[in-house]
Amino acid sequence: MIQSNHGGTGFKAKSAARLTKGTVSAAAGIAGKRADKRTSRVDEAFRPTERAAPPTPKAFDENVPREVAVAAAAPANVVGKSSVTRDDEAVDDNDAPRQTYESTWTAENYVRLLQKSLTKECQSHIILNSSCRDAAAPGLGEDAVAVLVKRAMTAVQARRIFSIHGYYPIISEELKKRGWVEKKNPDSKPLNYEYLFTTLTLTNSRSTCNVKSPPSLTSSTVESLIIENIENTYLWSVTKDVSPNYIFTTNRYDINWNTINDATMMSQLNNLSFCTKVRLAGTVNTISKKVNIKFPRTYNISDTRTMHFFIKDYRLTALLGSLKNILSSKNSQKIMFSENGTVPYEMIDFIEQRCWEFVHAYQTKEESDMLWFTTILEDCWNKFMVWYYEIIEELATIRVCNSFQISDIYERFEGLECKIKTFCPQFFIDGDTNLWIVKPSNRCSGIGITLERRFNNILKNIKKPNKCNKTYIIQKYIERPLQIFNVKVDLRQYFLVTNTYPIQIWMYKEGYVRFCSKKFTVEDLGEEVHLSNVRVQSTNRKYRVPGVPEECMWDFTQFKQYLKSIKKGDKWHTLIYPTICETISTIIIKSFKKDTRKTFAFQLFGADFVLTEHFEPWLIEINSNPGLNPTTSIIARIATTLLKDIIKVTVDFSLNSNAETGLFENIYSDTLVKHCNTEKNITKEYYYFQ
């Protein structure tokens, strides 16, 4: 339960006035009522229903306020079954796709319910604090106190004392249902409710809300919450000197590690070498020498030596982009050659010579044969880049004399392309415009990200006055992503790591697909075209492309229904999900070392993947402690179930290997390897620093 400040004016005074002193007395009279015996939860109402008829408002539960059970229609050409599924059933492509999707919960409805739930908690604290100041605080009878003390002592002996840092009421509820007792300091720093409610009422500012996980959304009364607060005070007198056996936090710096013993389960791991942009790039670079990792080439360009390597890659990518551009004109309306072309034929010779040098260098493993590693051809490279920009940005043409010359160029370049593909595993994702994405290495939610194709613009971005001491990485942009409704999408995949020795990896079967709001094109480098982050799209989705869902988001079930509707229903089970599992497990297994400090620890992660137009998932980044704040109704529903399932894995399964684990699938342990192939040999990647 969150706690309010002790002020008695403004918002708090108004809230307190709603309940009389008699209400407080009534609350004290039901001291025997336990907080963990609450009425049924209404978070089940997050599960939408499908109807053939036009939508009509309907509540799922008698406890759900009628005003929040409002239906919202989605795109008519796809069905998104938004309920959480517990197994991935095979998809039959012959089945006709459904024609309508109906979501029962909208973001606005969820915000209203969120406010209502938090308001109850706020009122309970205001009334309790006011009563304490008036020396009229309700107490508990001797019998009720004795029951509490006995419960606490039993939990201490059974090692079932837990502590939560932050606002995670669902975790608290789930543990209490299992007989655990919370160690909670009644004097802990409260949240600022006035700020909280102000941000919640602003639709476009929900991403700044400081509620970091969904509330419990129970039908609890203010009176029962008051009783729970009082009980927590008595429990604290027993547990305050006891080291908790289970700690849930998303901030490792909140923990006094000196007080942690081997019997403590904790939601933070050590040795996370893959959770920052720079370190993930370094980890993948090391691993990719032996194992295939679908991760775009990434450089820490704040480092002078790595910047030098990036320049080589940038040039080669432009070179191969020119090759693709020329070949793509063979069977298209694009005019690449003309008698009056402004780009000299010399460009063709330069491309051909450098490409054959590249092939020869990889065949003989003599990198000294690659002339872009030297400064001998610096002037030639500069001229080539000028020609390249003219063709890409100004649609200039190459000067040739006759059609025979053009046919000869196509024939030579086709053979050259076939050779180069065998040495370039990322040849396909590179596209032909040499587009790169520049990211501050210490920021998130798309803040500070830019897309650039001109080298001078890249330098200009990273050399801007730096007040935050930022460093930058640059990553090859996937120029041919999967598009739905003509916009780019990406995936958020949750996974859980428990025990680092022996390690266990759990993949979550539900996640979400994020949509950009503007039609995809590599000509427009605006963030609304290329960045699908909730923060970015929350302000742009008002002007979204037709068909894109209102919240610019689907859950995985809706996405699978979409794949089925376009006759690609098998892609999830045969390509997307197995590749995601293989990529994540390979990185985790190769990254973690033996953790001798803890015998049991766990942590939730969120991985972001971009799909190519051939449905191949490419990892972009891995987030430690991914945000679960309810910025959309889809995240709110998924996060609610996710937090409950974390308890099933970390508590229930740790005691009973046959226990239910919810939507978590164990894909790797000392006795199990599923969807993984961590020892695959592949062609050497063309990172220049290998």
DOVOSE-660892 format. One line per 3 residues: number of its first residue (from 0); for each residue x, y negated, z negated of C-alpha. Coordinates in Angstrom, 3 decimals, decimal comma, always signed. Layout:
BEGIN
NUM	X Y Z ~ ...
This chain:
BEGIN
0	+0,000 +0,000 +0,000 ~ +1,324 -3,445 +0,845 ~ +1,389 -6,114 -1,801
3	+0,482 -9,760 -1,549 ~ +2,206 -12,838 -2,871 ~ +1,055 -14,045 -6,267
6	-0,411 -17,334 -5,059 ~ -4,071 -17,937 -5,886 ~ -5,012 -20,543 -3,284
9	-6,013 -20,726 +0,357 ~ -6,708 -17,433 +2,020 ~ -6,226 -15,449 -1,186
12	-8,650 -17,539 -3,187 ~ -11,319 -17,118 -0,524 ~ -10,776 -13,377 -0,426
15	-10,887 -13,075 -4,196 ~ -14,167 -14,952 -4,329 ~ -15,870 -12,183 -2,402
18	-15,789 -9,808 -5,351 ~ -17,088 -10,674 -8,804 ~ -15,633 -9,828 -12,158
21	-18,304 -7,165 -12,463 ~ -16,854 -5,449 -9,440 ~ -13,499 -5,177 -11,192
24	-15,167 -3,659 -14,233 ~ -16,891 -1,143 -12,006 ~ -13,546 -0,285 -10,493
27	-12,097 +0,353 -13,945 ~ -14,979 +2,676 -14,741 ~ -13,948 +5,115 -12,025
30	-10,371 +5,539 -13,230 ~ -10,531 +9,266 -12,737 ~ -10,940 +8,808 -9,027
33	-7,698 +9,717 -7,310 ~ -6,345 +7,747 -4,352 ~ -5,665 +10,904 -2,428
36	-9,363 +11,946 -2,562 ~ -10,517 +9,421 -0,062 ~ -13,289 +9,854 +2,437
39	-12,658 +11,090 +5,953 ~ -10,282 +9,128 +8,151 ~ -11,547 +7,270 +11,192
42	-8,330 +7,389 +13,126 ~ -9,945 +10,314 +14,952 ~ -11,919 +7,591 +16,684
45	-8,842 +6,792 +18,702 ~ -9,689 +9,781 +20,824 ~ -11,705 +8,583 +23,838
48	-14,570 +10,551 +25,306 ~ -15,406 +11,225 +28,927 ~ -18,907 +10,601 +30,199
51	-20,413 +10,960 +33,640 ~ -22,983 +8,248 +32,990 ~ -22,170 +4,538 +32,676
54	-20,538 +3,715 +29,345 ~ -22,677 +2,916 +26,339 ~ -21,389 +1,783 +22,962
57	-21,192 +4,642 +20,508 ~ -19,451 +5,172 +17,206 ~ -17,599 +8,435 +16,661
60	-18,089 +8,489 +12,933 ~ -20,587 +7,033 +10,513 ~ -17,702 +5,308 +8,763
63	-16,620 +3,468 +11,904 ~ -18,006 -0,067 +12,199 ~ -20,402 -0,236 +15,145
66	-18,847 -3,449 +16,404 ~ -15,532 -1,725 +17,149 ~ -16,962 +1,203 +19,114
69	-17,077 -0,556 +22,469 ~ -16,313 +1,206 +25,723 ~ -13,955 -0,214 +28,318
72	-13,913 +1,068 +31,870 ~ -10,560 +1,821 +33,563 ~ -9,623 +2,246 +37,247
75	-12,270 +4,214 +39,059 ~ -9,820 +6,234 +41,120 ~ -8,165 +8,088 +38,269
78	-9,175 +9,856 +35,101 ~ -7,075 +9,477 +32,002 ~ -8,095 +11,960 +29,372
81	-6,745 +10,081 +26,412 ~ -7,217 +12,633 +23,656 ~ -4,072 +14,240 +22,277
84	-3,575 +17,753 +23,651 ~ -1,769 +20,442 +21,746 ~ -0,452 +22,374 +24,686
87	+0,402 +21,673 +28,291 ~ -1,961 +23,722 +30,351 ~ -1,114 +24,560 +33,928
90	-2,543 +22,072 +36,398 ~ -4,431 +23,353 +39,419 ~ -3,872 +21,084 +42,396
93	-6,980 +22,473 +44,094 ~ -9,291 +20,970 +41,491 ~ -10,943 +17,764 +42,612
96	-9,755 +14,761 +40,592 ~ -12,262 +13,131 +38,289 ~ -13,588 +9,816 +39,454
99	-13,969 +7,765 +36,280 ~ -12,030 +7,126 +33,113 ~ -13,680 +5,700 +30,058
102	-11,711 +4,499 +27,048 ~ -13,588 +3,999 +23,807 ~ -10,989 +1,720 +22,235
105	-9,602 -1,519 +23,561 ~ -6,766 -3,541 +22,104 ~ -9,173 -6,165 +20,814
108	-11,325 -3,562 +19,060 ~ -8,269 -2,065 +17,437 ~ -7,038 -5,447 +16,204
111	-10,392 -6,045 +14,515 ~ -10,258 -2,666 +12,797 ~ -6,644 -3,275 +11,789
114	-7,617 -6,580 +10,211 ~ -10,495 -4,976 +8,350 ~ -8,299 -2,231 +6,885
117	-5,513 -4,588 +5,836 ~ -7,988 -7,092 +4,442 ~ -9,243 -4,439 +2,018
120	-5,717 -3,815 +0,805 ~ -5,097 -7,541 +0,543 ~ -8,285 -8,100 -1,491
123	-7,419 -5,304 -3,891 ~ -4,030 -6,884 -4,662 ~ -5,456 -10,384 -4,992
126	-8,123 -9,262 -7,449 ~ -5,706 -7,112 -9,433 ~ -3,082 -9,862 -9,654
129	-5,690 -12,452 -10,642 ~ -7,048 -10,150 -13,340 ~ -3,555 -9,573 -14,717
132	-2,967 -13,302 -15,027 ~ -6,318 -13,654 -16,814 ~ -5,343 -10,868 -19,262
135	-8,370 -8,912 -18,085 ~ -6,701 -6,257 -15,991 ~ -8,669 -3,007 -15,856
138	-6,836 -0,103 -17,429 ~ -7,132 +3,665 -17,445 ~ -8,447 +5,851 -20,211
141	-6,090 +8,053 -22,214 ~ -7,280 +11,185 -20,417 ~ -6,708 +9,641 -16,979
144	-3,223 +8,491 -17,963 ~ -2,405 +11,953 -19,291 ~ -3,469 +13,489 -15,986
147	-1,265 +11,057 -14,092 ~ +1,748 +11,739 -16,286 ~ +1,283 +15,488 -15,959
150	+0,985 +15,177 -12,177 ~ +4,162 +13,116 -12,040 ~ +6,124 +15,518 -14,252
153	+4,980 +18,481 -12,181 ~ +6,120 +16,704 -8,999 ~ +9,498 +15,924 -10,574
156	+10,037 +19,573 -11,481 ~ +8,891 +20,731 -8,040 ~ +11,142 +18,143 -6,346
159	+8,201 +16,395 -4,723 ~ +8,957 +12,741 -5,371 ~ +9,030 +10,530 -2,284
162	+9,903 +6,940 -1,524 ~ +8,986 +4,784 +1,471 ~ +10,858 +1,662 +2,557
165	+8,565 -0,434 +4,727 ~ +4,902 -0,144 +5,656 ~ +4,077 +3,473 +6,549
168	+0,778 +4,276 +4,760 ~ +0,121 +7,337 +6,943 ~ +3,334 +8,973 +5,706
171	+2,279 +8,221 +2,135 ~ -1,174 +9,706 +2,626 ~ +0,131 +12,875 +4,250
174	+2,632 +13,551 +1,483 ~ +0,103 +12,871 -1,265 ~ -2,266 +15,378 +0,332
177	+0,515 +17,931 -0,115 ~ +0,898 +17,206 -3,819 ~ +3,801 +14,754 -3,603
180	+4,036 +11,695 -5,852 ~ +5,272 +8,335 -4,612 ~ +8,026 +6,454 -6,366
183	+6,905 +2,883 -5,778 ~ +8,104 -0,163 -7,631 ~ +5,037 -2,297 -8,476
186	+7,266 -5,381 -8,391 ~ +8,514 -4,777 -4,840 ~ +8,560 -7,743 -2,479
189	+5,122 -8,261 -0,887 ~ +4,241 -9,049 +2,702 ~ +2,946 -12,439 +3,735
192	-0,704 -11,700 +4,496 ~ -1,568 -15,123 +5,842 ~ +1,172 -14,826 +8,478
195	+0,104 -11,266 +9,180 ~ -3,505 -12,136 +9,905 ~ -2,581 -15,201 +11,923
198	-0,470 -13,151 +14,311 ~ -3,086 -10,422 +14,564 ~ -5,745 -12,855 +15,733
201	-3,591 -13,957 +18,655 ~ -4,007 -11,354 +21,391 ~ -0,789 -12,214 +23,182
204	+1,263 -12,331 +19,989 ~ +0,571 -8,849 +18,667 ~ +4,083 -7,755 +19,553
207	+5,378 -10,145 +16,875 ~ +3,147 -8,685 +14,184 ~ +5,156 -7,460 +11,217
210	+3,033 -4,328 +10,748 ~ +5,619 -1,757 +11,861 ~ +3,239 +1,197 +11,989
213	-0,515 +1,745 +12,205 ~ -2,477 +1,274 +8,962 ~ -4,308 +4,201 +7,422
216	-7,687 +3,013 +8,775 ~ -9,611 +4,795 +6,039 ~ -13,067 +4,026 +4,733
219	-11,622 +3,313 +1,288 ~ -13,292 +0,629 -0,753 ~ -11,511 -2,263 -2,390
222	-12,358 -0,725 -5,762 ~ -10,605 +2,565 -4,945 ~ -7,550 +0,665 -3,744
225	-7,423 -1,242 -7,031 ~ -7,478 +2,040 -8,919 ~ -4,660 +3,373 -6,743
228	-2,553 +0,295 -7,505 ~ -3,082 +0,809 -11,205 ~ -2,174 +4,489 -10,924
231	+1,030 +3,586 -9,090 ~ +2,041 +1,412 -12,031 ~ +1,679 +4,314 -14,473
234	+3,462 +6,711 -12,085 ~ +6,372 +4,271 -11,802 ~ +7,014 +4,539 -15,518
237	+7,736 +8,254 -14,982 ~ +9,514 +8,176 -11,609 ~ +11,619 +5,009 -11,773
240	+14,753 +6,843 -12,939 ~ +14,207 +9,894 -10,726 ~ +16,118 +10,246 -7,462
243	+13,502 +10,753 -4,696 ~ +13,492 +14,061 -2,844 ~ +12,113 +12,554 +0,387
246	+12,916 +9,090 +1,718 ~ +11,230 +7,614 +4,773 ~ +12,771 +4,458 +6,180
249	+13,640 +2,950 +9,528 ~ +16,456 +0,835 +8,138 ~ +19,486 +2,732 +6,852
252	+20,751 -0,433 +5,168 ~ +17,823 -0,318 +2,728 ~ +19,288 +2,834 +1,214
255	+21,797 +3,042 -1,601 ~ +23,732 +5,989 -0,210 ~ +25,541 +6,555 -3,495
258	+22,270 +7,664 -5,079 ~ +21,510 +10,224 -2,344 ~ +22,114 +13,860 -3,259
261	+22,047 +17,045 -1,203 ~ +18,458 +17,756 -2,224 ~ +17,136 +14,548 -0,655
264	+15,433 +14,658 +2,733 ~ +15,890 +11,362 +4,522 ~ +14,753 +9,887 +7,837
267	+18,188 +8,568 +8,839 ~ +21,056 +10,414 +10,500 ~ +24,747 +9,619 +10,793
270	+26,997 +9,551 +13,868 ~ +24,449 +8,050 +16,260 ~ +26,854 +7,408 +19,111
273	+24,067 +7,264 +21,691 ~ +21,734 +4,612 +20,253 ~ +23,400 +1,445 +21,501
276	+23,658 +0,553 +25,169 ~ +27,446 +0,424 +25,152 ~ +27,981 +3,613 +23,178
279	+25,381 +5,545 +25,169 ~ +27,202 +4,613 +28,373 ~ +30,486 +5,790 +26,871
282	+28,909 +9,021 +25,612 ~ +27,361 +9,820 +28,990 ~ +30,620 +8,989 +30,778
285	+32,441 +11,525 +28,632 ~ +29,769 +14,208 +28,989 ~ +29,186 +13,742 +32,728
288	+32,660 +15,008 +33,533 ~ +31,352 +18,505 +32,806 ~ +27,564 +18,335 +32,682
291	+24,933 +16,730 +34,868 ~ +23,270 +13,715 +33,215 ~ +20,668 +11,682 +35,062
294	+21,790 +8,294 +33,825 ~ +22,517 +5,310 +36,110 ~ +26,137 +4,142 +36,193
297	+26,677 +1,674 +33,351 ~ +29,618 -0,587 +32,491 ~ +30,495 -2,699 +29,480
300	+31,461 -5,738 +31,503 ~ +32,397 -7,701 +28,396 ~ +35,558 -5,588 +28,419
303	+38,130 -6,856 +30,954 ~ +39,366 -3,415 +31,969 ~ +35,844 -2,039 +32,447
306	+34,918 -5,142 +34,431 ~ +37,687 -4,224 +36,848 ~ +36,160 -0,773 +37,300
309	+32,738 -2,307 +37,879 ~ +34,120 -4,459 +40,698 ~ +35,277 -1,303 +42,482
312	+31,871 +0,305 +42,038 ~ +30,095 -2,867 +43,134 ~ +32,082 -2,928 +46,368
315	+31,565 +0,748 +47,107 ~ +27,826 +0,465 +46,452 ~ +27,619 -2,476 +48,865
318	+29,581 -0,440 +51,402 ~ +27,263 +2,558 +51,148 ~ +24,265 +0,232 +51,095
321	+25,384 -1,155 +54,457 ~ +25,663 +2,379 +55,797 ~ +22,099 +3,155 +54,662
324	+20,808 -0,138 +56,025 ~ +22,206 +0,548 +59,470 ~ +20,878 +4,114 +59,581
327	+17,425 +3,062 +58,332 ~ +17,056 +0,778 +61,374 ~ +17,251 +3,739 +63,754
330	+13,641 +4,814 +63,259 ~ +12,123 +1,551 +62,069 ~ +11,163 -1,851 +63,394
333	+14,155 -3,428 +61,669 ~ +16,506 -5,150 +64,155 ~ +20,102 -4,512 +63,113
336	+21,989 -5,097 +66,371 ~ +21,830 -7,757 +69,087 ~ +24,063 -9,278 +71,740
339	+23,923 -12,618 +69,923 ~ +24,434 -11,226 +66,429 ~ +26,153 -13,501 +63,913
342	+27,997 -10,631 +62,165 ~ +31,011 -9,345 +64,170 ~ +31,442 -5,698 +65,189
345	+34,448 -5,730 +62,888 ~ +32,022 -4,949 +60,046 ~ +31,255 -1,532 +61,595
348	+34,934 -0,660 +61,745 ~ +35,474 -1,780 +58,158 ~ +32,557 +0,329 +56,849
351	+33,718 +3,409 +58,732 ~ +37,353 +3,151 +57,642 ~ +36,556 +2,566 +53,966
354	+33,985 +5,387 +53,877 ~ +36,417 +7,904 +55,389 ~ +39,018 +6,800 +52,834
357	+36,464 +7,500 +50,110 ~ +35,765 +10,999 +51,467 ~ +39,466 +11,766 +51,876
360	+40,285 +10,555 +48,364 ~ +37,708 +12,872 +46,804 ~ +38,666 +15,820 +48,943
363	+42,347 +15,469 +48,076 ~ +41,803 +13,901 +44,626 ~ +44,326 +11,236 +45,533
366	+42,697 +8,055 +44,317 ~ +45,651 +6,006 +45,543 ~ +44,260 +6,468 +49,055
369	+41,262 +4,311 +48,127 ~ +42,274 +0,879 +49,303 ~ +39,733 -0,954 +47,155
372	+41,801 +0,149 +44,168 ~ +44,521 -2,211 +45,395 ~ +44,589 -5,867 +46,327
375	+45,923 -5,168 +49,810 ~ +42,524 -5,694 +51,466 ~ +41,176 -8,394 +49,157
378	+40,550 -10,852 +51,993 ~ +38,920 -8,134 +54,094 ~ +36,624 -7,214 +51,226
381	+35,637 -10,837 +50,726 ~ +34,740 -11,139 +54,408 ~ +32,762 -7,910 +54,267
384	+30,727 -9,143 +51,280 ~ +29,858 -12,363 +53,143 ~ +28,570 -10,295 +56,079
387	+26,731 -7,981 +53,712 ~ +24,847 -10,864 +52,038 ~ +23,940 -12,287 +55,449
390	+22,364 -8,974 +56,488 ~ +20,566 -8,330 +53,168 ~ +19,346 -11,834 +52,389
393	+19,222 -13,624 +55,742 ~ +18,371 -10,660 +58,002 ~ +21,373 -11,371 +60,209
396	+22,251 -8,920 +63,017 ~ +25,523 -7,268 +64,067 ~ +26,910 -8,230 +67,464
399	+27,110 -5,322 +69,988 ~ +27,324 -5,276 +73,755 ~ +25,034 -2,441 +74,866
402	+22,702 +0,341 +73,740 ~ +25,395 +3,009 +74,220 ~ +27,419 +1,351 +71,511
405	+24,416 +1,446 +69,160 ~ +23,787 +5,168 +69,792 ~ +27,437 +5,912 +69,093
408	+27,299 +3,996 +65,802 ~ +24,246 +5,957 +64,647 ~ +25,839 +9,300 +65,522
411	+29,102 +8,530 +63,694 ~ +27,380 +7,079 +60,641 ~ +24,961 +10,024 +60,290
414	+27,875 +12,451 +60,038 ~ +29,606 +10,130 +57,588 ~ +26,506 +9,884 +55,386
417	+26,213 +13,686 +55,149 ~ +29,817 +13,867 +53,937 ~ +29,454 +11,070 +51,375
420	+26,268 +12,496 +49,817 ~ +28,214 +15,524 +48,578 ~ +30,452 +13,255 +46,484
423	+27,823 +10,799 +45,234 ~ +25,145 +12,301 +42,957 ~ +23,603 +8,833 +42,564
426	+23,553 +8,085 +46,290 ~ +19,762 +8,210 +46,437 ~ +18,916 +5,905 +43,513
429	+21,292 +3,156 +44,669 ~ +19,074 +1,855 +47,445 ~ +20,627 -0,475 +49,996
432	+20,540 -3,949 +48,382 ~ +23,196 -3,403 +45,665 ~ +20,859 -4,504 +42,882
435	+22,191 -4,352 +39,286 ~ +20,535 -5,039 +35,943 ~ +22,430 -7,109 +33,345
438	+21,508 -6,503 +29,686 ~ +22,703 -8,015 +26,412 ~ +23,988 -4,985 +24,532
441	+22,512 -6,074 +21,183 ~ +18,991 -7,082 +22,222 ~ +15,780 -5,130 +22,792
444	+12,274 -5,468 +24,298 ~ +13,686 -6,809 +27,558 ~ +15,036 -9,998 +25,958
447	+17,855 -11,577 +27,973 ~ +17,710 -9,059 +30,845 ~ +18,299 -10,280 +34,398
450	+18,564 -8,590 +37,788 ~ +21,286 -9,673 +40,205 ~ +22,806 -8,525 +43,478
453	+25,363 -11,291 +44,025 ~ +28,595 -10,837 +42,111 ~ +28,985 -14,568 +41,401
456	+25,536 -14,659 +39,765 ~ +26,498 -11,746 +37,530 ~ +29,612 -13,596 +36,379
459	+27,598 -16,756 +35,816 ~ +25,140 -14,902 +33,548 ~ +27,725 -13,301 +31,297
462	+29,763 -16,508 +31,005 ~ +26,901 -18,703 +29,787 ~ +27,429 -20,438 +26,417
465	+27,021 -17,667 +23,863 ~ +25,533 -18,665 +20,513 ~ +24,688 -15,119 +19,432
468	+28,065 -13,546 +20,179 ~ +26,409 -11,303 +22,752 ~ +28,158 -8,664 +24,813
471	+26,748 -7,348 +28,071 ~ +26,389 -4,134 +29,956 ~ +25,531 -3,819 +33,610
474	+23,645 -0,829 +34,944 ~ +22,868 +0,288 +38,469 ~ +19,235 -0,502 +39,102
477	+17,071 +2,307 +40,487 ~ +15,846 +0,670 +43,674 ~ +13,415 +3,421 +44,668
480	+11,290 +4,063 +41,558 ~ +7,946 +5,815 +41,407 ~ +5,145 +3,349 +42,050
483	+1,551 +3,643 +40,866 ~ -0,898 +1,096 +42,261 ~ +2,189 -0,400 +43,990
486	+3,864 -1,303 +40,686 ~ +6,853 +0,205 +38,900 ~ +6,313 +2,440 +35,862
489	+8,530 +4,055 +33,226 ~ +8,067 +6,573 +30,409 ~ +8,572 +6,429 +26,646
492	+9,402 +9,892 +25,288 ~ +9,559 +10,480 +21,530 ~ +11,788 +13,147 +20,046
495	+12,856 +14,163 +16,564 ~ +16,235 +15,470 +15,435 ~ +16,297 +17,488 +12,217
498	+19,455 +18,880 +10,664 ~ +22,710 +17,988 +12,329 ~ +24,334 +21,239 +11,256
501	+22,796 +23,379 +12,593 ~ +21,042 +20,860 +14,807 ~ +17,389 +21,108 +15,826
504	+15,721 +19,007 +18,522 ~ +11,961 +18,523 +18,687 ~ +10,298 +17,014 +21,764
507	+6,943 +15,286 +21,341 ~ +4,332 +16,302 +23,899 ~ +2,630 +12,917 +23,902
510	+4,060 +9,545 +24,847 ~ +3,113 +6,726 +27,154 ~ +3,658 +5,315 +30,622
513	+4,279 +1,564 +30,884 ~ +3,204 -0,400 +33,946 ~ +4,617 -3,586 +35,370
516	+1,928 -6,069 +36,315 ~ +3,203 -7,347 +39,688 ~ +3,726 -5,496 +42,970
519	+7,151 -3,876 +43,227 ~ +9,716 -5,338 +45,614 ~ +13,494 -5,715 +45,495
522	+13,191 -9,194 +47,010 ~ +11,432 -10,674 +43,963 ~ +13,682 -10,338 +40,899
525	+11,093 -11,585 +38,374 ~ +10,791 -9,699 +35,085 ~ +7,077 -9,040 +35,599
528	+8,046 -6,973 +38,675 ~ +10,837 -4,904 +37,126 ~ +10,534 -4,868 +33,302
531	+7,676 -2,843 +31,842 ~ +8,308 -3,746 +28,174 ~ +5,168 -4,512 +26,187
534	+6,596 -7,897 +25,195 ~ +7,101 -8,883 +28,825 ~ +3,832 -7,558 +30,216
537	+1,600 -8,749 +27,347 ~ +1,729 -12,250 +28,815 ~ +1,636 -11,167 +32,475
540	-1,079 -8,510 +32,441 ~ -3,837 -11,095 +32,890 ~ -2,707 -11,314 +36,507
543	-1,981 -7,621 +37,060 ~ -2,290 -5,761 +40,349 ~ -5,736 -4,151 +40,904
546	-5,854 -0,653 +39,449 ~ -3,283 -1,274 +36,718 ~ -4,879 -0,534 +33,308
549	-5,812 -3,422 +31,045 ~ -3,009 -2,772 +28,545 ~ -0,516 -1,898 +31,313
552	-0,224 +1,533 +29,712 ~ -1,322 +5,160 +30,022 ~ -0,696 +8,058 +27,705
555	+0,880 +11,222 +29,137 ~ -2,491 +12,916 +29,534 ~ -3,732 +10,137 +31,782
558	-0,495 +10,296 +33,748 ~ -0,870 +14,064 +34,254 ~ -4,410 +13,492 +35,503
561	-3,044 +10,947 +37,966 ~ -0,432 +13,435 +39,224 ~ -3,191 +15,959 +39,667
564	-5,289 +13,465 +41,634 ~ -2,455 +12,937 +44,155 ~ -1,817 +16,696 +44,470
567	+1,384 +16,539 +42,416 ~ +0,014 +18,148 +39,281 ~ +2,877 +20,643 +39,063
570	+5,558 +17,936 +38,853 ~ +5,162 +17,408 +35,109 ~ +5,736 +21,059 +34,186
573	+8,299 +21,954 +36,819 ~ +10,403 +18,796 +37,054 ~ +9,630 +15,809 +34,821
576	+9,299 +17,346 +31,350 ~ +12,073 +19,988 +31,774 ~ +14,501 +17,349 +33,061
579	+13,675 +14,996 +30,177 ~ +14,301 +17,833 +27,704 ~ +17,545 +18,808 +29,385
582	+18,871 +15,249 +29,515 ~ +18,092 +14,483 +25,875 ~ +19,270 +17,811 +24,490
585	+22,538 +17,624 +26,431 ~ +23,352 +14,182 +25,021 ~ +22,325 +15,062 +21,467
588	+24,191 +18,372 +21,365 ~ +27,375 +16,903 +22,803 ~ +27,214 +13,784 +20,623
591	+26,607 +15,088 +17,126 ~ +29,433 +16,339 +14,989 ~ +29,061 +18,303 +11,794
594	+27,435 +16,115 +9,166 ~ +28,972 +17,243 +5,904 ~ +27,221 +14,540 +3,870
597	+23,698 +15,887 +4,251 ~ +22,221 +19,365 +4,410 ~ +18,880 +18,047 +5,654
600	+18,142 +14,777 +7,383 ~ +15,971 +13,772 +10,312 ~ +15,277 +10,823 +12,558
603	+12,746 +9,804 +15,176 ~ +14,003 +8,480 +18,516 ~ +12,387 +6,946 +21,575
606	+13,923 +7,532 +25,011 ~ +13,031 +5,435 +28,054 ~ +13,014 +7,082 +31,474
609	+12,450 +5,696 +34,969 ~ +11,010 +8,065 +37,562 ~ +12,248 +7,982 +41,142
612	+9,805 +8,226 +44,023 ~ +10,635 +11,962 +44,044 ~ +9,523 +12,224 +40,362
615	+13,026 +12,694 +38,953 ~ +13,345 +11,162 +35,449 ~ +16,487 +9,063 +34,877
618	+17,395 +8,064 +31,344 ~ +17,764 +4,320 +30,745 ~ +18,317 +4,094 +26,999
621	+17,663 +5,790 +23,660 ~ +16,223 +3,802 +20,763 ~ +16,823 +4,785 +17,159
624	+13,786 +4,176 +14,950 ~ +11,501 +3,169 +17,843 ~ +8,854 +0,618 +16,959
627	+5,445 +2,091 +16,155 ~ +3,701 -1,222 +15,580 ~ +0,203 -1,089 +17,129
630	+0,703 -3,526 +19,996 ~ -1,738 -1,520 +22,141 ~ -4,540 +0,867 +21,267
633	-2,640 +3,706 +22,981 ~ +0,472 +3,207 +20,842 ~ -1,731 +2,915 +17,753
636	-3,388 +6,258 +18,438 ~ -0,203 +8,086 +19,404 ~ +1,761 +6,661 +16,470
639	-0,922 +7,732 +14,008 ~ -0,717 +11,359 +15,129 ~ +3,053 +11,161 +15,525
642	+3,619 +10,137 +11,901 ~ +1,387 +12,939 +10,666 ~ +3,252 +15,454 +12,831
645	+6,616 +14,254 +11,495 ~ +5,480 +15,423 +8,044 ~ +4,434 +18,778 +9,514
648	+7,929 +19,301 +10,899 ~ +10,041 +17,857 +8,099 ~ +7,999 +19,149 +5,151
651	+5,736 +22,026 +6,203 ~ +8,062 +23,689 +8,713 ~ +11,100 +23,316 +6,484
654	+9,270 +25,446 +3,878 ~ +7,545 +27,830 +6,283 ~ +8,877 +28,569 +9,765
657	+5,375 +29,653 +10,817 ~ +3,804 +26,338 +9,860 ~ +2,025 +24,207 +12,425
660	+4,203 +21,463 +13,927 ~ +1,519 +19,447 +15,698 ~ +2,602 +18,129 +19,081
663	+6,295 +18,627 +18,358 ~ +7,955 +21,387 +20,374 ~ +11,253 +22,806 +19,161
666	+13,462 +22,836 +22,284 ~ +16,835 +23,488 +20,671 ~ +18,135 +25,172 +17,521
669	+20,756 +27,728 +16,570 ~ +18,385 +30,487 +17,719 ~ +16,444 +28,733 +20,483
672	+17,276 +26,989 +23,747 ~ +14,248 +25,793 +25,718 ~ +14,156 +23,576 +28,815
675	+17,919 +23,156 +28,429 ~ +20,965 +23,975 +30,523 ~ +23,841 +22,254 +28,821
678	+26,708 +23,925 +30,676 ~ +25,853 +23,215 +34,303 ~ +28,836 +22,451 +36,518
681	+28,307 +19,648 +39,007 ~ +30,128 +17,551 +41,549 ~ +32,328 +14,902 +39,966
684	+30,528 +11,612 +39,441 ~ +32,043 +8,535 +41,023 ~ +32,623 +6,447 +37,953
687	+35,895 +4,742 +38,742 ~ +37,302 +5,066 +35,268 ~ +37,156 +8,871 +35,248
